[in-house]
Amino acid sequence: MWIWMILMTMIPAPEQDVVLTPTIEWTETSKLPAASTIYYSKDKPLSWNDFKGVPQLQGRSAAITVSGFGYTAGIFRSDDQNTIHIKVYCFFDKEKSWVKPDRKTPYVLNHEQLHFDISYLATMEFVKAVRETRFTDKNYKSLLPALYEKGVQSMHAMQDEYDNETRNGLEPDVQEKWNARLEKAVSEATF
C-alpha cells in the first residue's frame, strides 16, 4: 500500500483548464472604414442622409439597410486573474445602404431603422450568451466564434421574419405590431 502511494504522488496531475473571466466592452471602433460606418446608438436614429449607397432602381425594394455586429477579443493574464476581454460593436454600413430617391418617407425610414434595431438586439443576445459561457484557455478559440455565428444566424432569421411578416413594410398593421415589439425590446435591452 505504501508503494502505491509513492507511485501515485509521482504521477503528475492532469493539466487543469485555466478559467478565463470575460469582460465585455461596448466599442465604437473597429476595422470597418470610419467614413462609411455608423455605430448603433439608441439616442441617434438613422436619417436618410446616412444612406449613401447607389440604389437599385429595378425591383420593389424602396431601401436597403446593411447592418450587423462584430467583436474583437484578447486574453490578459496575471498572477491572480486570467481575463478574456471582448469588445462588441453594432454597425450600419452607409456605403452599402441605399434608398430610392422617390421613396424617402418617414414610414420607409422607420422600417429601415428597425432592421438596424434588430442588429442591435442580436448584439445584445450575443453579449448575454458570452456572459453565460464558461471560457477556458482551451475552449475560447472555438466557443467564442460559435457564439458569434449563432448570434449572426439569429439576427438573419429575425431580419427575414420581419421582412416576411411585414412584406417589406407593405403591411401597415403588421408593421405597427413590429414597431411596438421592437421598441419595447430595444428599450429593455441594457448592456
NORMOTA-V527952 format. One record per residue. N is the residue number from 1. PSI is psi in whole degrees, -180 to 180 (none if undefined). Layout:
BEGIN
n=N psi=PSI
n=N psi=PSI
END
This chain:
BEGIN
n=1 psi=-42
n=2 psi=-40
n=3 psi=-41
n=4 psi=-41
n=5 psi=-40
n=6 psi=-44
n=7 psi=-39
n=8 psi=-37
n=9 psi=-19
n=10 psi=-19
n=11 psi=124
n=12 psi=144
n=13 psi=147
n=14 psi=144
n=15 psi=130
n=16 psi=144
n=17 psi=137
n=18 psi=120
n=19 psi=134
n=20 psi=123
n=21 psi=121
n=22 psi=136
n=23 psi=135
n=24 psi=134
n=25 psi=134
n=26 psi=133
n=27 psi=154
n=28 psi=36
n=29 psi=144
n=30 psi=-174
n=31 psi=1
n=32 psi=150
n=33 psi=123
n=34 psi=-38
n=35 psi=-23
n=36 psi=13
n=37 psi=133
n=38 psi=131
n=39 psi=144
n=40 psi=136
n=41 psi=129
n=42 psi=-26
n=43 psi=-8
n=44 psi=90
n=45 psi=163
n=46 psi=153
n=47 psi=164
n=48 psi=-24
n=49 psi=-17
n=50 psi=-16
n=51 psi=97
n=52 psi=-10
n=53 psi=161
n=54 psi=122
n=55 psi=147
n=56 psi=105
n=57 psi=-29
n=58 psi=154
n=59 psi=169
n=60 psi=-16
n=61 psi=132
n=62 psi=-33
n=63 psi=161
n=64 psi=132
n=65 psi=125
n=66 psi=110
n=67 psi=166
n=68 psi=-162
n=69 psi=163
n=70 psi=-180
n=71 psi=161
n=72 psi=156
n=73 psi=148
n=74 psi=150
n=75 psi=133
n=76 psi=127
n=77 psi=143
n=78 psi=179
n=79 psi=-32
n=80 psi=-6
n=81 psi=144
n=82 psi=123
n=83 psi=142
n=84 psi=113
n=85 psi=120
n=86 psi=126
n=87 psi=128
n=88 psi=142
n=89 psi=154
n=90 psi=131
n=91 psi=160
n=92 psi=131
n=93 psi=109
n=94 psi=-37
n=95 psi=-24
n=96 psi=-11
n=97 psi=138
n=98 psi=165
n=99 psi=142
n=100 psi=139
n=101 psi=-36
n=102 psi=8
n=103 psi=16
n=104 psi=73
n=105 psi=158
n=106 psi=-36
n=107 psi=-47
n=108 psi=-41
n=109 psi=-41
n=110 psi=-44
n=111 psi=-44
n=112 psi=-38
n=113 psi=-39
n=114 psi=-29
n=115 psi=-43
n=116 psi=-40
n=117 psi=-39
n=118 psi=-40
n=119 psi=-40
n=120 psi=-45
n=121 psi=-37
n=122 psi=-37
n=123 psi=-44
n=124 psi=-35
n=125 psi=-42
n=126 psi=-46
n=127 psi=-44
n=128 psi=-44
n=129 psi=-40
n=130 psi=-44
n=131 psi=-28
n=132 psi=1
n=133 psi=140
n=134 psi=108
n=135 psi=143
n=136 psi=170
n=137 psi=-16
n=138 psi=-22
n=139 psi=-13
n=140 psi=-30
n=141 psi=-23
n=142 psi=-37
n=143 psi=-45
n=144 psi=-49
n=145 psi=-34
n=146 psi=-41
n=147 psi=-41
n=148 psi=-48
n=149 psi=-40
n=150 psi=-41
n=151 psi=-41
n=152 psi=-43
n=153 psi=-41
n=154 psi=-42
n=155 psi=-48
n=156 psi=-40
n=157 psi=-42
n=158 psi=-38
n=159 psi=-44
n=160 psi=-43
n=161 psi=-45
n=162 psi=-52
n=163 psi=-38
n=164 psi=-47
n=165 psi=-39
n=166 psi=-4
n=167 psi=52
n=168 psi=36
n=169 psi=1
n=170 psi=-8
n=171 psi=90
n=172 psi=-38
n=173 psi=-42
n=174 psi=-39
n=175 psi=-42
n=176 psi=-39
n=177 psi=-42
n=178 psi=-39
n=179 psi=-50
n=180 psi=-45
n=181 psi=-48
n=182 psi=-33
n=183 psi=-44
n=184 psi=-46
n=185 psi=-44
n=186 psi=-42
n=187 psi=-29
n=188 psi=-18
n=189 psi=125
n=190 psi=146
n=191 psi=none
END
